Amino acid sequence: MEQAQRIWISDADCRLEDFRRLVERHARLADYPMANAVHSNVLTYEGTDIRRAAAEPESRKALMGEWARALMDGPGILLFRDAFPDPAVVDAASDRFFTMIAEQRASRDNAGDHFAKPGANDRIWNALEKLCLRDPHLFARYYGNMPIALASEAWLGPGYQITSQINVVNPGGEAQQPHRDYHMGFQTADVLAQFPMHAHRLSPVLTLQGAVAHCDMPVETGPTLYLPYSQTYELGYLAWRRPEFIEYFRRHRIQLPLHKGDAVFFNPALFHAAGSNRTTDVKRIANLLQVSSAYGRAMESVDRTRMSQALYPALLATRDDGELSPEECANAVAACAEGYSFPTNLDRDPPLYGLAPETQAQLMLRALAEEWSSNAFNEALEEQAWRRLA
């Protein structure tokens, strides 16, 4: 690529042959001395060994360093067998989650999903907060888990923030499309092309993806499909939607059976997809963990809703008298309104019609284009702000 192309990329720059050179590798156990095994390029660790290593500062640091290497430049995925030594804790949490699902079904049609048809799965958004408020004692026993904490700190450092969504793939539930995850995995190719290349490199180190198996997951239940080493392809946020990459994933992805209490952690840039549940009687339930870096936040708290209410009539006036061009109005909106869909309350603001809900900035630009009154905009803005509240 020429210098400018290395900064600004599009999906036309994606080359399957470049991708293949990166993913067609084999992990060697000798390179990861604290792992117990390598299965289908997935590094496997025993929960007992993890807890033992965590008890000593030097072995703890060595283990986290090994995981960081594996997630960045290695296979990109870690499997922890018996991450939860007491299955009763997992069972108790599952009971709470199934009660929440029953309540959801009684109260609404569907919760939406990012990479599957609405209604195909049962989802509990913000399961972290809901479990904590319903049963703080159980929450403490569940999230006191050492492998979860070590994996989070290994990739993100201290001060991380955990969020959690329960996903139940019911009997007959179809597989997801292969994808990458939050942040850039939730943006369209057109939007991603507006971000410089270094932002594509940054996105994977802002979050960590994990999943705790809440039931035994033989292959026929459809545990997650993975493509090891795919996180190393820097154009992957643009590539995963392309048909040749989807087909390559279909032919080369791996799938690991899991036992209740096992946990998997992986780089969010790893190509992955939930599998098809081909059983007639197993509700495959997993707690999907998304852990975020402490550094992914602004320095100051800003009330952007109040600012938007004040700015909107001024923008109408400056546009009408020609003082500002449409592009200059859009620049002012970008400085004022929230330009990102997240965080939000996915119960009230689900991604029913795309990967992400409408942003505050998009709402303001739509109102300007359609010449809404200030009162109409304020009502829509307040309703949107309410949807985003926990």
C-alpha positions in Angstrom: 0.0 0.0 0.0 1.0 3.6 -0.5 1.4 5.8 2.6 -2.1 7.3 2.4 -3.7 3.9 1.9 -2.1 2.6 5.1 -4.0 5.3 6.9 -7.3 5.1 5.0 -8.5 1.7 4.2 -11.7 0.1 2.7 -13.0 -3.4 2.3 -11.6 -3.3 -1.3 -8.1 -3.5 0.4 -8.9 -6.9 2.0 -7.1 -9.9 0.5 -7.9 -13.4 1.4 -4.4 -14.6 0.6 -3.0 -12.2 3.2 -5.5 -13.4 5.7 -4.6 -17.1 5.0 -0.9 -16.5 5.6 -1.7 -15.3 9.1 -4.3 -17.8 10.2 -2.8 -21.0 8.7 -0.4 -21.4 11.6 -0.2 -23.9 14.5 0.3 -23.0 18.1 3.1 -24.9 19.9 2.7 -25.9 23.5 6.4 -25.2 24.0 5.7 -21.5 23.4 3.2 -21.4 26.3 4.8 -23.3 29.1 2.0 -22.7 31.6 -0.7 -24.2 29.4 -1.8 -27.8 29.8 -2.6 -28.6 26.2 -3.3 -27.2 22.7 -6.5 -28.4 21.1 -7.3 -27.2 17.5 -5.0 -24.2 18.1 -6.8 -23.3 21.4 -4.6 -23.0 24.5 -6.1 -24.9 27.4 -5.5 -24.2 31.1 -6.8 -26.0 34.2 -8.7 -24.0 36.7 -6.8 -25.6 39.6 -3.4 -24.6 38.0 -4.7 -21.0 37.4 -5.7 -20.6 41.1 -2.4 -22.0 42.2 -0.4 -19.7 40.0 -2.5 -16.7 41.2 -1.4 -17.3 44.8 2.2 -16.3 44.1 3.2 -12.9 42.6 5.8 -14.1 40.2 3.8 -17.0 38.8 0.7 -14.8 38.6 2.6 -12.2 36.6 4.1 -14.9 34.3 0.6 -16.4 33.7 -1.0 -13.1 32.8 2.0 -12.3 30.5 1.6 -15.6 28.7 -2.1 -14.9 28.2 -1.5 -11.4 26.9 0.9 -12.8 24.3 -1.5 -15.5 23.3 -4.4 -13.0 22.9 -2.4 -10.5 20.9 -0.1 -12.4 18.6 -0.9 -16.1 19.3 -4.1 -18.0 18.6 -6.2 -15.3 20.3 -8.3 -17.7 22.4 -7.9 -19.3 25.9 -9.9 -22.1 27.3 -10.1 -22.5 31.1 -11.3 -25.9 32.2 -13.2 -25.9 35.5 -12.9 -22.1 35.8 -15.7 -22.4 38.5 -14.6 -25.1 41.0 -18.1 -25.2 42.5 -20.8 -26.0 39.9 -23.5 -25.1 42.5 -22.6 -21.4 42.0 -23.1 -21.7 38.2 -26.4 -23.6 38.8 -27.7 -21.0 41.2 -26.9 -18.2 38.7 -28.6 -20.2 35.9 -31.8 -20.5 38.1 -31.8 -16.8 38.5 -31.3 -16.2 34.8 -34.0 -18.5 33.7 -36.4 -16.8 36.0 -35.5 -13.5 34.3 -36.1 -15.0 30.9 -39.5 -16.2 31.9 -40.4 -12.7 33.1 -39.1 -11.2 29.9 -41.2 -13.5 27.8 -44.3 -12.6 29.8 -43.7 -8.9 29.4 -42.6 -8.3 25.8 -42.1 -9.8 22.3 -38.3 -10.0 21.8 -35.1 -8.4 23.1 -33.2 -8.1 19.7 -29.7 -9.4 19.0 -26.6 -8.2 17.2 -25.7 -11.1 15.0 -28.8 -13.4 15.0 -32.4 -13.0 14.1 -34.6 -11.3 16.8 -36.3 -14.0 18.8 -34.0 -16.8 17.7 -32.3 -16.7 21.1 -33.2 -15.7 24.6 -31.1 -12.7 25.8 -30.7 -11.0 29.1 -29.1 -7.6 28.6 -27.2 -6.2 31.5 -27.3 -9.5 33.4 -24.5 -8.3 35.6 -26.5 -5.6 37.3 -29.7 -7.7 37.4 -28.0 -10.5 39.2 -26.3 -8.2 41.6 -29.5 -6.5 42.6 -31.5 -9.7 42.9 -28.9 -11.7 44.8 -25.8 -9.8 45.8 -24.5 -12.8 47.8 -24.6 -15.0 44.8 -23.1 -12.2 42.7 -20.1 -12.1 45.1 -19.6 -15.8 44.9 -19.9 -15.8 41.1 -17.7 -12.8 40.3 -15.2 -13.6 43.0 -13.9 -16.0 40.4 -10.1 -15.9 40.0 -9.8 -16.9 36.3 -12.2 -14.2 35.2 -10.3 -11.5 37.2 -6.9 -12.6 35.9 -7.9 -12.8 32.3 -9.4 -9.3 32.5 -6.3 -7.8 34.1 -4.0 -9.7 31.8 -5.5 -8.0 28.7 -6.8 -4.7 30.0 -4.8 -4.0 33.2 -6.5 -2.9 36.4 -9.6 -0.7 36.7 -11.5 -2.8 34.1 -15.3 -2.8 33.9 -17.3 -6.0 33.4 -20.6 -6.2 31.6 -22.6 -9.4 31.0 -25.3 -10.7 28.7 -27.0 -14.1 29.0 -27.4 -15.9 25.7 -29.6 -18.9 25.5 -29.6 -20.7 22.1 -32.8 -22.8 22.1 -33.1 -26.2 20.3 -33.1 -25.6 16.6 -31.4 -22.1 17.0 -29.4 -21.3 13.9 -25.7 -20.3 13.9 -24.7 -16.7 13.8 -22.7 -15.1 11.0 -19.0 -14.9 11.7 -18.1 -11.5 13.0 -15.8 -9.5 15.2 -17.0 -7.8 18.4 -17.4 -4.4 20.0 -16.3 -1.7 19.4 -15.5 -1.7 15.7 -17.3 -5.0 15.1 -20.6 -3.1 15.6 -20.0 -0.6 12.9 -20.8 -0.8 9.1 -18.0 -0.9 6.5 -18.8 2.7 5.4 -18.4 4.0 9.0 -15.2 1.9 9.6 -13.6 3.4 6.4 -13.7 6.8 8.1 -11.4 5.6 10.9 -7.6 5.7 10.4 -5.7 2.5 10.4 -4.3 3.0 13.8 -7.8 3.1 15.2 -8.4 -0.3 13.7 -5.4 -1.5 15.6 -6.5 0.1 18.8 -10.1 -1.3 19.0 -9.1 -4.9 20.1 -7.2 -3.7 23.1 -10.1 -1.8 24.5 -12.2 -4.8 25.4 -12.0 -8.5 26.1 -14.6 -11.1 25.3 -15.4 -14.1 27.5 -18.1 -16.7 28.0 -18.9 -19.0 30.9 -20.7 -22.3 30.1 -23.7 -22.7 32.2 -24.5 -26.2 30.9 -22.6 -29.0 29.2 -22.1 -28.0 25.6 -21.3 -30.9 23.3 -20.7 -30.0 19.7 -24.3 -30.7 18.7 -25.5 -28.0 21.0 -23.6 -25.4 19.0 -20.8 -24.0 21.1 -19.1 -21.0 19.6 -17.1 -21.4 16.4 -13.7 -19.7 16.3 -10.9 -19.1 13.8 -7.6 -18.9 15.7 -5.1 -16.2 14.7 -7.8 -14.3 12.7 -7.4 -11.4 15.2 -4.0 -10.7 13.7 -5.4 -9.5 10.4 -5.5 -5.7 10.7 -8.2 -5.3 8.0 -10.4 -7.8 9.7 -13.1 -5.3 10.8 -13.8 -4.7 7.1 -13.1 -8.2 5.9 -15.5 -10.3 8.0 -18.6 -9.3 6.0 -17.1 -10.2 2.6 -18.3 -13.5 1.2 -14.9 -15.0 0.5 -13.9 -14.5 4.2 -17.3 -15.9 5.4 -16.7 -19.0 3.2 -13.2 -19.4 4.5 -14.4 -19.2 8.1 -17.1 -21.9 7.3 -14.4 -24.3 6.0 -11.7 -23.7 8.6 -13.4 -22.7 11.9 -13.0 -24.8 14.9 -15.5 -25.7 17.6 -14.8 -26.8 21.2 -17.1 -28.8 23.4 -17.4 -27.2 26.8 -18.5 -28.5 30.3 -20.5 -26.5 32.8 -18.2 -24.2 34.6 -15.6 -23.9 31.8 -14.8 -20.4 30.5 -13.4 -19.1 27.3 -11.7 -15.7 26.7 -10.7 -14.3 23.4 -9.5 -11.2 21.6 -12.6 -9.3 20.4 -11.1 -9.2 16.9 -11.1 -13.0 16.6 -13.5 -14.2 13.9 -16.2 -16.1 15.8 -19.9 -17.1 15.7 -22.3 -19.0 17.9 -23.1 -22.4 16.4 -26.4 -24.1 15.6 -28.1 -26.0 18.3 -29.1 -29.2 16.6 -30.6 -30.8 19.7 -34.3 -31.1 20.5 -34.0 -30.7 24.2 -30.9 -28.6 25.3 -31.2 -24.9 26.0 -27.6 -23.9 25.6 -27.0 -21.1 28.1 -23.8 -19.1 28.4 -22.9 -15.9 30.3 -21.2 -13.7 27.8 -18.7 -11.4 29.4 -17.5 -8.2 27.8 -14.8 -6.5 29.8 -13.8 -2.9 29.0 -10.6 -0.9 29.6 -10.6 1.7 32.2 -9.1 4.1 29.6 -12.0 4.0 27.3 -13.7 7.0 28.9 -13.6 10.8 28.7 -12.0 13.0 31.4 -15.1 15.1 32.2 -18.8 14.4 32.8 -20.8 16.3 30.2 -24.6 16.6 30.1 -24.9 16.3 26.3 -28.7 16.0 26.4 -29.0 19.4 28.0 -26.5 20.8 25.6 -28.4 19.4 22.6 -31.6 21.0 23.8 -29.9 24.4 24.0 -28.1 24.0 20.7 -30.9 22.7 18.4 -32.9 26.0 18.1 -29.6 27.9 17.5 -28.7 25.5 14.7 -32.1 26.0 13.1 -31.6 29.7 13.1 -28.1 29.7 11.8 -29.0 27.3 9.0 -32.1 29.3 8.0 -30.2 32.6 7.8 -27.2 31.0 6.0 -24.7 31.8 8.8 -23.6 28.2 8.9 -23.4 25.6 6.0 -24.9 22.2 6.5 -21.4 20.8 7.1 -20.6 23.4 9.7 -23.9 22.6 11.4 -22.8 18.9 11.4 -19.5 19.9 13.0 -21.3 21.7 15.8 -23.5 18.7 16.4 -20.4 16.5 16.6 -19.0 18.8 19.3 -22.2 18.8 21.3 -24.2 15.6 21.0 -23.3 12.0 21.9 -21.9 10.4 18.7 -21.8 6.8 19.9 -24.7 4.4 20.5 -23.1 2.9 23.6 -23.4 2.5 26.5 -27.1 2.1 26.5 -29.9 0.1 28.1 -30.4 -2.7 25.6 -33.6 -3.8 27.2 -35.2 -0.5 26.1 -32.9 0.4 23.3 -32.2 -2.9 21.5 -30.4 -3.2 18.1 -33.6 -4.3 16.3 -32.8 -2.7 13.0 -29.0 -2.9 12.8 -25.9 -3.4 14.8 -26.4 -0.4 17.0 -29.2 2.0 18.1 -29.5 5.6 16.7 -27.1 8.0 18.4 -28.0 11.3 19.9 -26.0 13.1 17.1 -27.9 11.1 14.4 -31.2 12.0 16.0 -30.3 15.7 15.9 -29.1 15.6 12.3 -32.3 13.8 11.3 -34.4 16.4 13.1 -32.5 19.2 11.3 -33.0 17.6 7.9 -36.7 17.1 8.5 -37.1 20.5 10.1 -38.6 19.4 13.4 -39.8 22.0 15.8 -37.7 22.5 19.0 -40.5 21.0 21.0 -40.7 17.9 18.8 -36.9 17.5 19.0 -36.8 17.9 22.8 -39.5 15.2 23.2 -37.6 12.8 21.0 -34.3 13.6 22.7 -35.8 13.0 26.2 -37.4 9.8 25.1 -34.1 8.6 23.7 -32.3 9.6 26.9 -34.8 7.6 28.9 -34.2 4.5 26.8 -30.5 4.7 27.5 -30.8 4.8 31.3 -30.1 1.7 33.4 
